[in-house]
Amino acid sequence: MTVGELRASFKTVEARLAKGMRVQITRRGEVVAEMFAPASEPGKATSMHETMPDFEARLKRIWGDRPLDIDTTALISEGRERDRLS
């Protein structure tokens, strides 16, 4: 399927993906992408939460059980406020 065909018939592609089919996208005869439903690829993450690192485990591995001298809740709130004002 070409990029143009993908644009023109996305509903058809979406239906194929829902059935578990893979769709190769080509441009000038070269494959530029391959689409597939997340569940059809074993071992691949299906959501952002499955791909996020375990920050709590990383923190514990680095610092152990030592208490931190910072208020992480306040630090996050300050960062969010700074981002909101930007």
C-alpha positions, 0 to 999 in steps of 0.5 A, a space after each residue: 500500500 502506498 502513502 497515497 493509498 493510506 491517506 485515501 483509505 484509512 478506514 480500510 487499513 484500520 479494519 485490517 489492523 483490527 483483524 490483526 493484519 500487518 500493513 506495509 506502507 511504501 513510497 516509490 516502491 520502498 517500504 517506509 513503515 509497517 503498521 500492526 495492532 499492538 496486541 499482534 506483536 508479542 513482547 511489545 508494550 501496548 501502553 505508555 505505562 508498560 514502557 515507563 521505567 520503574 523510577 521508584 525501584 531506580 531511586 531505591 537502587 541508587 539511594 537505598 533506604 536513606 530519606 531524601 532531604 527534599 519534598 518531592 511533592 513540592 518539587 513536582 508542583 513547582 515544576 508544573 507551575 513553571 510549565 503552566 506559566 511558560 
